[in-house]
Amino acid sequence: MTTADVGCSFEELVRLVLDCGGELVGVLSRRDLLKLFLHEDDELRTTIRDDVFGRVLWVDQDTVEVAGGVVTLRGALERRSEAEVAEHLVRALPGVVDVRNRLECGWNDTAGIRQTEIFG
């Protein structure tokens, strides 16, 4: 019996169930595939708080809630564009099912700006 490590990629899994001739030699269940994407809520919360807000946006944000992979972002940021970037980055994380962006912003720096106004 051949097994895969928890951290292996999808491509590695496909190679395990297909031989060189493309013949099926194993089976992957839905549960096996979901394990690649599911993460503990506490682990997700820490990643979002430390990596997205701490390392990328340089903001001390401790109002991140995660329940069943659904992330709720609360609190205040200086600019609307920062809230949009935060939501985009959080949505891209493995294990995130949905994002509820409840971040408030002091300044909407995205309203009314057109590319021609910035770049001429």
N, C-alpha and C positions, 0 to 999 in steps of 0.2 A: 504494500500500500504506500502510495506517495502522498505526502502532506505538504502544505504550504505554510510558511510563517505568516503571522498576523500582518506584518508590514509589507508583504510582497505586493507588487503592482498587478493591475488587471491583465497586462500582457503576459506576466509570469504565470498567472493562473490559467490563461488560455493554453500556454505551452504545456502545462501539466496535464490537461485533459485531451489534447490532440497530439498524436505522434507525428513524425516527420512527413508522413504521407497524407496527413490531414484526417486520419481515421480517429474516431472518437474512442478514447481509452479510459474516460472517467466522466463524472457528472458533477456539476456545480449546482447547488440549490440556491433559491432566492435568498435564503438565510445566509449562506456562505458569502454571497455578493454584498448583502447589506452590511455585513461586518466590516467591510472596507470603509464604509461611510459613516457608521454610527459611532458616536463618541459619548462619553459620560457628560452630563450637563455641567458638572463642576469643572471638568477639564476644558470644556468649551468656554465657560465663563472666564476662567483664568487666562486662556489664550486671547480672548477678545480684550480683556482688561489690560493685560501686559503687552501684547504684541500690537494690536490695532490702535488702541488709545495711547499706550505708553511709548512704544517704539516708533510708530508711524506718525501719529498726530501730536505727540508730545503733550498729552493732556492726562491729568489724573482723574480718571472717570471710574467711579466705583458703583455706578448705578446700572449694572448690566444684570438682567435676570434671564435665566435659561430654564425652560421646562419642556421636556420631551423634544429637544432640538429646536424649539421655537424661542428666538431671542427677542427680548424687549430691551430697547435702549432708552434710558431716561436721563434727564439732567439737562445741562445747558452748555452750549459751545458758543464761541464768539461769532462764527460765520456759518451761514446756511451751507456753503460749499463743503465745510468740514463735516457736517452732518450727513451730507450726501456721500462723501468719500467713505465715512465710517460705515454707512449702510452697505455700500458696494463691497467693501472689503470683508465685512462680516458675512454677507451672502455667499461669498466665494469660498468660505471655510468648509472643509469636509465635516459633515455631521449637522450642519445648519439646515433646518427644514424650512423655516420662514423667519423674517425679521419684521418686528413692529418698531418702527422708528418714531419714538416719542420725544426726541431731542428738541429742545427749544434753542433758538438762536437769537443773539443780540442784534445781528445785522444780516439782512438778506442780500448778500453780495451776488446773487444769481439773477435777481429781478431786473428786467429791462436792459441787460447788457447784450448787445449783439456783436458778433465777430467783427463787423465793419467798424464799430465804434472803437474797438480795441486795436485792430491791426490796420485800419484805414482803408 
